[in-house]
């Protein structure tokens, strides 16, 4: 999901994640990392950072099946989604590719 705007409305966020606005409000209360700004009318305005944090929470709760407490603990530990490789994994994958390419080169 590519984010381009500075602020997103409640409707836009709930649409992005295909959830009700009430769930967004609930997660906002439960997770301190969600801190939307509010305009003069009191409407929530979510930043790109809020959206990324929602992605993490959504992944933990909806996809991986964590409880809210479990999700909070994972976030405190610095949780990163499994499909997001860390730097060490990338380096080892590149080294493996290099070895395979060198083997192919030797056979030519």
N, C-alpha and C positions, 0 to 999 in steps of 0.2 A: 504494500500500500504506500503510494507516494504522497507525501503531505506537502501542500503548497501554500496554504493560507496561514496567517498569523493566529487567527482565532476561529474556533468552530463552535457552532451552536449545539444545544442539547439534542435537537433533532438530527443534526448531521452526525453527531457521535453515535447516537442510538442506531441510526441507519447503517453506519460503518460496521458496527458489530452485530447488527440484526438482533438487538435486544430492546426491551422497553426502557423508556426514560427513567422509570422508577428504579430499575436495576442500576443505572448509571448513578442516580442520586444515592442509592444504598451503598454502592462501592465507594463513592466519594466520602461518605461518613465512616466507613470501615477502614479505608486505607489512607493513611496520612500523606502518601506520595501524590495523591490527586488533590490539586489545589486550584480550581478554576477561578478566574477573575469574575466579577459580577459587574454588569453595567448599572446605570441609574435605575432601571426598572427591576433589577434583581435577577435578570437572566444570566445564566452561567455562560462563560466564554472560556472554552478549553484551548490550551496551547498545544503545540506539537509535542512538547514533553509530556503533557497529560495524556495525549493520545498514545504515545509510546508506552507509558505506564499502564494504560488500559489494556494495551496489547499483551503485556506481561501478565496482568491479572487475569485476563480472558483465557490466555494459554494455560495458566495454572489451574484455574477453577473450572472452566468449561471444557477444555480439551484434555488436560491431564487428570482432572477429577479431584484436585486438592480441596480440602475444607478451607474456609476463610482463614482459620488459624494457621493451617499448614501453608497456605499461600503467603501469609504474612511472614512466617519463618523463612520460607524460601527466598523471599524478597530481601530480608535482612542479611541472608547469606550471600547476596549478590547474584541471584538466579539469572541465568541466560538460557533462552530457549535452545533445545537440542539441535534444531535446524540451523542455528547460528554458530558456525565453527569458531573456536577460540584460536588465538594466534599460534599456539603450540601445535594444534591439529593441522592447521594450514601448512606450517613449515614441514611437518613430517609427511604430509601428502605430497608436497612439492618435491621433497627429497626422493620419495618413492617414484614419482613420475620421472625425475631426472635419471634414476637408476635404470628404469625401463627404457627410456629413450637412448641411453648409452648402450644398452644391450642390443637394441635395434640397430644402432649405428655400427656396432661391431660386426653384425651379421651382413651388412651391405657391402 
